[in-house]
Structures are given as C-alpha cells and as structure tokens.
Amino acid sequence: MQSNKLNYLSNIHVFRDLSPSELAQMDRQLTMSTCEAGKIFYMPEDTGEVLFLLKKGRVQLYRIAPNGKKLVVATLGPGAIFGEMSLVGQGMHNTFAEAVDECVLCVMSRSDVERLIREKPEVAFRFVEALGSRLTELESRLEEIAFKSIPARLAGLLVQLAEEQGHANEVTGYTHQDLSEMLGTYRETVTQTLNDFKAEGLIEIGRKQIRLLDVARLRRMSMV
C-alpha cells in the first residue's frame, strides 16, 4: 500500500518538486480510503480542514441555484486535488464536491499542508498554478455559456468527454441529465439536441453510451 501511495503522489503536479524521501514523509501523514458513488466530501460554507487527492474515480464540483437547478463546475479525474480553497483561507462558498462513482483518495490535514508549504515553498507555487488553471477553466466555461449555442457546447462536450475517457469516438457512463448539468441547461434541451445530432448522422445513442460518428464535424460545430 505504501509503495502504491508513493507512486501516486509522485505523479501529482503540486508535489512534483518533492524528493523521494520527502514524498515518503508525506506518505506517512496521509490516509487512503475508498468511498462509494454519491459520497459528499464537502458542502457550501464548510470550513474545509483537509486537502483531497483523487487517486481513482471521478468527483464533481457543482453548485445548486436557488431554483434547485444543478450546475457542474468541474468533473475531476485521477491525479486531481480538491478542497484547496481552504488553503487560502476561504470556505467552500456555494460548492459541493460529490463522488460520481467509486473513488479512492488520500486526505491530508490542513496543518500538514501548511507545514509542507512552509518547508517547501515550491509546493506553494504549484498550488498557485493549480488554482490558476482551475480559474482559467471556469472562465472558459462562463465564456461558452455566454456566447455559444447549446448545440455548439454539446458538440464540444461530447468530443472532450470522449478524449478524456481515452476513446476516439465514444462517450460512456453519462445520462442526459448528467450532460445537462455539465452544460447548465435542461435535460429536455439536451435530449432534443442529441436527437437532432442523431438525425444528422453525427452520433448513435445507446444506454449511457453515445457513439460519435463524425468527430471532425462535431469539433467544427463546437467552434461556432
């Protein structure tokens, strides 16, 4: 288990500057656990006393609007960190973090993170990089919501998800509701748009499976 954790930690961007001995010391401060889909890691206004390191599975960061509508801010995969806002003195604001499927993760206490940053300033710089990257992604999403149509955004999302899953032309594991929450729109709108794509010969639709028949055209659609 220890070797498993060490290999995992060495591949996380914010810890890339740590030596093997420093990683081993950090390893002793971590606890690794497995959780089922649906596990809530934190809710709005939680103080955030730990840093989460995702080893396996997917975690959604999302917000709930006053009308109950869910908007997915980000979907994180293996190697991602979350809960980092607590490191800059912020609560979690309006954000939830929830396991999409079974997850394996490590947890590091706030005091251990602060100690590591004091001893290794390079880690603080990597955290700043990670925060900057997260903000850039959020700005890009807001820009898409403001300026792109639903078909363009859905086309881009399908291509992105296929690439993230390691498939050239297939998206699996997502319902129409999941896709609507990632786009910030209604399920009915996503279903209608997917049916339009199918009628145009762009995709085939199965149960939690979408096969991309014309990736090049979907990619072009996402740019307008």
RODO-2510 file (C-alpha; in nm, 4 decimals, decimal comma):
residues 224
     n   res          X          Y          Z
     1     m     0,0000     0,0000     0,0000
     2     q     0,2816     0,2409     0,0889
     3     s     0,4599     0,1930    -0,2448
     4     n     0,1265     0,2380    -0,4191
     5     k     0,0724     0,5728    -0,2469
     6     l     0,4276     0,6908    -0,3174
     7     n     0,3957     0,6214    -0,6903
     8     y     0,0645     0,8025    -0,6937
     9     l     0,1938     1,1083    -0,5053
    10     s     0,4935     1,1490    -0,7355
    11     n     0,2544     1,1926    -1,0301
    12     i     0,0511     1,4752    -0,8723
    13     h     0,1519     1,8100    -1,0198
    14     v     0,1680     2,0067    -0,6934
    15     f     0,4152     1,7563    -0,5444
    16     r     0,6436     1,7223    -0,8456
    17     d     0,9288     1,9110    -0,6722
    18     l     0,9450     1,6779    -0,3709
    19     s     1,2289     1,4289    -0,3347
    20     p     1,1629     1,0569    -0,2742
    21     s     1,2411     1,0996     0,0956
    22     e     1,0053     1,3974     0,1219
    23     l     0,7326     1,2000    -0,0538
    24     a     0,7886     0,9147     0,1909
    25     q     0,7497     1,1542     0,4834
    26     m     0,4336     1,2963     0,3307
    27     d     0,3018     0,9457     0,2716
    28     r     0,3102     0,8798     0,6452
    29     q     0,0818     1,1798     0,7016
    30     l    -0,1879     1,0602     0,4621
    31     t    -0,4815     0,8275     0,4980
    32     m    -0,6132     0,6427     0,1941
    33     s    -0,9763     0,5363     0,1714
    34     t    -1,2377     0,4115    -0,0722
    35     c    -1,5856     0,5633    -0,0976
    36     e    -1,8971     0,4820    -0,2947
    37     a    -2,0686     0,6939    -0,5582
    38     g    -2,2797     0,9685    -0,4041
    39     k    -2,0404     1,0437    -0,1191
    40     i    -2,0449     1,4168    -0,0355
    41     f    -1,6964     1,5366     0,0565
    42     y    -1,7974     1,8906     0,1432
    43     m    -2,0936     2,1257     0,1194
    44     p    -2,1371     2,5035     0,0941
    45     e    -1,9783     2,7060     0,3738
    46     d    -1,7855     2,4095     0,5168
    47     t    -1,4599     2,5360     0,6626
    48     g    -1,2507     2,2889     0,4647
    49     e    -0,9921     2,1415     0,7007
    50     v    -0,8448     1,8834     0,4619
    51     l    -0,6996     1,8558     0,1131
    52     f    -0,8307     1,5708    -0,1032
    53     l    -0,6053     1,3869    -0,3503
    54     l    -0,8024     1,1795    -0,6006
    55     k    -0,6362     0,8510    -0,6960
    56     k    -0,9198     0,6716    -0,8741
    57     g    -1,2699     0,7616    -0,9898
    58     r    -1,4426     1,0910    -1,0663
    59     v    -1,5563     1,3758    -0,8437
    60     q    -1,7962     1,6529    -0,9438
    61     l    -1,7720     2,0059    -0,8119
    62     y    -2,1121     2,1700    -0,8518
    63     r    -2,3444     2,4416    -0,7302
    64     i    -2,7186     2,4466    -0,6673
    65     a    -2,9136     2,7518    -0,7820
    66     p    -3,1983     2,8943    -0,5691
    67     n    -3,4454     2,7247    -0,8062
    68     g    -3,2809     2,3870    -0,7373
    69     k    -3,1020     2,3629    -1,0706
    70     k    -2,7615     2,1927    -1,0550
    71     l    -2,4610     2,3350    -1,2407
    72     v    -2,1462     2,1251    -1,2627
    73     v    -1,8410     2,3482    -1,2235
    74     a    -1,5842     2,0749    -1,2895
    75     t    -1,5508     1,6989    -1,3149
    76     l    -1,2201     1,5800    -1,1710
    77     g    -1,0335     1,2610    -1,2522
    78     p    -0,7347     1,0696    -1,1123
    79     g    -0,4432     1,2915    -1,0115
    80     a    -0,6629     1,5909    -0,9296
    81     i    -0,6723     1,7743    -0,5982
    82     f    -0,9752     1,9456    -0,4469
    83     g    -1,0593     2,1333    -0,1306
    84     e    -0,7644     2,3621    -0,1985
    85     m    -0,9679     2,6798    -0,1383
    86     s    -0,9325     2,6092     0,2327
    87     l    -0,5592     2,6661     0,1930
    88     v    -0,6122     3,0330     0,1080
    89     g    -0,8464     3,0995     0,3991
    90     q    -1,1692     3,0532     0,2051
    91     g    -1,4730     2,8411     0,2811
    92     m    -1,6274     2,6308     0,0090
    93     h    -1,8781     2,9080    -0,0718
    94     n    -2,1648     2,7553    -0,2731
    95     t    -1,9773     2,4479    -0,3918
    96     f    -2,0473     2,0798    -0,3326
    97     a    -1,7972     1,8001    -0,4013
    98     e    -1,9519     1,4584    -0,4712
    99     a    -1,8190     1,1206    -0,5883
   100     v    -1,9595     1,0326    -0,9310
   101     d    -1,8520     0,6704    -0,8999
   102     e    -1,6405     0,4641    -0,6608
   103     c    -1,3372     0,6704    -0,5619
   104     v    -1,0032     0,6017    -0,3992
   105     l    -0,8444     0,9079    -0,2433
   106     c    -0,5924     1,0338     0,0074
   107     v    -0,6663     1,3001     0,2662
   108     m    -0,4122     1,5478     0,4030
   109     s    -0,4888     1,7686     0,7020
   110     r    -0,4729     2,1452     0,6763
   111     s    -0,1935     2,1612     0,9358
   112     d     0,0175     1,9117     0,7393
   113     v    -0,0387     2,1056     0,4166
   114     e     0,0587     2,4333     0,5841
   115     r     0,3711     2,2724     0,7303
   116     l     0,4678     2,1349     0,3892
   117     i     0,4250     2,4772     0,2277
   118     r     0,6426     2,6425     0,4914
   119     e     0,9167     2,3845     0,4426
   120     k     0,8881     2,3641     0,0627
   121     p     0,7900     2,6997    -0,0955
   122     e     0,7937     2,5284    -0,4358
   123     v     0,4769     2,3462    -0,3330
   124     a     0,3035     2,6793    -0,2661
   125     f     0,3921     2,7870    -0,6202
   126     r     0,2445     2,4643    -0,7607
   127     f    -0,0755     2,5275    -0,5653
   128     v    -0,0961     2,8744    -0,7201
   129     e    -0,0546     2,7142    -1,0630
   130     a    -0,3338     2,4671    -0,9867
   131     l    -0,5667     2,7441    -0,8700
   132     g    -0,4859     2,9489    -1,1786
   133     s    -0,5632     2,6551    -1,4039
   134     r    -0,8959     2,5954    -1,2271
   135     l    -0,9906     2,9635    -1,2667
   136     t    -0,8945     2,9608    -1,6352
   137     e    -1,1167     2,6577    -1,6949
   138     l    -1,4045     2,8292    -1,5149
   139     e    -1,3623     3,1467    -1,7203
   140     s    -1,3686     2,9396    -2,0398
   141     r    -1,6919     2,7723    -1,9310
   142     l    -1,8542     3,1058    -1,8498
   143     e    -1,7488     3,2383    -2,1895
   144     e    -1,9041     2,9380    -2,3624
   145     i    -2,2298     2,9781    -2,1697
   146     a    -2,2436     3,3455    -2,2644
   147     f    -2,1502     3,3235    -2,6316
   148     k    -2,2074     2,9713    -2,7676
   149     s    -2,5285     2,7904    -2,8591
   150     i    -2,6373     2,4687    -2,6891
   151     p    -2,5566     2,2562    -2,9998
   152     a    -2,2046     2,4037    -3,0162
   153     r    -2,1438     2,3473    -2,6453
   154     l    -2,2840     1,9939    -2,6512
   155     a    -2,0752     1,9030    -2,9561
   156     g    -1,7632     2,0271    -2,7798
   157     l    -1,8526     1,8452    -2,4587
   158     l    -1,9006     1,5123    -2,6376
   159     v    -1,5619     1,5404    -2,8076
   160     q    -1,3978     1,6425    -2,4785
   161     l    -1,5510     1,3544    -2,2817
   162     a    -1,4520     1,1003    -2,5470
   163     e    -1,0924     1,2240    -2,5311
   164     e    -1,0877     1,2216    -2,1501
   165     q    -1,2138     0,8627    -2,1461
   166     g    -0,9412     0,7590    -2,3879
   167     h    -1,1824     0,6837    -2,6708
   168     a    -1,1643     0,8396    -3,0140
   169     n    -1,5361     0,8243    -3,0797
   170     e    -1,7351     0,7064    -2,7771
   171     v    -1,8734     0,8568    -2,4562
   172     t    -1,9917     0,6188    -2,1838
   173     g    -2,1352     0,6480    -1,8343
   174     y    -2,3294     0,9741    -1,8714
   175     t    -2,7066     1,0224    -1,8691
   176     h    -2,8843     1,3070    -2,0459
   177     q    -2,9323     1,4619    -1,7018
   178     d    -2,5571     1,4450    -1,6376
   179     l    -2,4845     1,6217    -1,9662
   180     s    -2,7454     1,8902    -1,8989
   181     e    -2,5914     1,9665    -1,5593
   182     m    -2,2471     1,9959    -1,7142
   183     l    -2,3836     2,2420    -1,9703
   184     g    -2,6028     2,4353    -1,7294
   185     t    -2,9216     2,3702    -1,9259
   186     y    -3,2300     2,1465    -1,9102
   187     r    -3,2381     1,7718    -1,9716
   188     e    -3,5120     1,8107    -2,2318
   189     t    -3,2916     2,0516    -2,4271
   190     v    -3,0015     1,8055    -2,4260
   191     t    -3,2269     1,5163    -2,5312
   192     q    -3,3672     1,7161    -2,8232
   193     t    -3,0210     1,8286    -2,9340
   194     l    -2,8862     1,4728    -2,9174
   195     n    -3,1800     1,3547    -3,1273
   196     d    -3,1003     1,6292    -3,3793
   197     f    -2,7372     1,5132    -3,3897
   198     k    -2,8573     1,1566    -3,4447
   199     a    -3,0875     1,2625    -3,7291
   200     e    -2,7928     1,4393    -3,8932
   201     g    -2,5803     1,1256    -3,8736
   202     l    -2,3384     1,2708    -3,6203
   203     i    -2,3958     1,0227    -3,3369
   204     e    -2,5605     0,6975    -3,2329
   205     i    -2,7336     0,6841    -2,8934
   206     g    -2,7428     0,3869    -2,6566
   207     r    -2,7999     0,3432    -2,2837
   208     k    -2,5416     0,5663    -2,1152
   209     q    -2,3441     0,5416    -2,4379
   210     i    -2,3031     0,7856    -2,7251
   211     r    -2,1006     0,6857    -3,0303
   212     l    -1,9504     0,9756    -3,2246
   213     l    -1,9828     0,9036    -3,5970
   214     d    -1,8341     1,2308    -3,7253
   215     v    -1,5861     1,3688    -3,4732
   216     a    -1,4411     1,6196    -3,7200
   217     r    -1,7793     1,7798    -3,7834
   218     l    -1,8674     1,7848    -3,4134
   219     r    -1,5357     1,9566    -3,3459
   220     r    -1,6110     2,2185    -3,6132
   221     m    -1,9582     2,2742    -3,4681
   222     s    -1,8073     2,3387    -3,1250
   223     m    -1,6041     2,6294    -3,2617
   224     v    -1,9001     2,8415    -3,3725
***
